[in-house]
Amino acid sequence: MNILKFHSDEDLAQAGANLVVSLLQSKPKAVLGLATGSSPVGVYEKLVEMYRKGLVSFSKASSFNLDEYVGLPADHPQSYRSFMNQHLFSHIDIDMAATHVPDGNAADLAAECAAYDQMLEDQGPVDLQILGIGSNGHIGFNEPDASLSGGTHVVDLLPGTREANARFFDKPEDVPNQAVTMGIGGILKAKQILLLVRGEAKAEAVRQAIEGPITTQCPASLLQSHPNVVVLLDEGAAKWLK
Ligand code: F6R
């Protein structure tokens, strides 16, 4: 793993955005793997800035998001589709039809998961997968468990994950109980992985993921088995690394 520590959020975000931009410069048709949540927001801001300056185009690129809540229509303000439109897609020249977010409101979720994996198979592999990490070590919504699924699947969100995400909803009970998430196998198929982590609350998860044993109880530790992972950390997140 290539681990880099930054003193400012701005520099961390810029470093993440630079990776995406250099990929798109060398491969305009790149397939991007995208995450939601607080972690990638700064990178998306920088990407919008660089697009506006004419430094990058997304017109030939495509994207696959990691996850989506079950039961929220795509146009719900807290859906991950809305998040992506708001923070990135609406501000750049990406073809909306080439942006993929699992449909957590599909009538047949098993079929939706299988179709998402088929699209990834047909249009992938993902060139660069952006990830955040949960304070319990989850990536995507692959929660710690005795075993992990390879493909896209429906997952029950753990109480701690629902609590952490309650900040985006009016009431804690509005946070969906389930999500559709790409599996660990799908995530690890990406050619390169960019893990973004900020804040001391994630320091223990970062330590477990990077220096701990590879275990399904810390899904991010599986990243140790990937040959091309870049980790961008702030000082808080790096606090417990040797
Ligand atoms: C989001 C996702 C999650 C988040 C993680 C960290 O698409 O897959 O794994 O990356 O929960 O969330 P934040 O960045 O909000 O702390």
Residues whose N, C-alpha, C, O or C-beta is under 5 A from the ligand:
A	BS01	F6R	A35 T36 G37 S38 S39 L66 D67 L131 G132 I133 G134 H138 I139 G140 F141
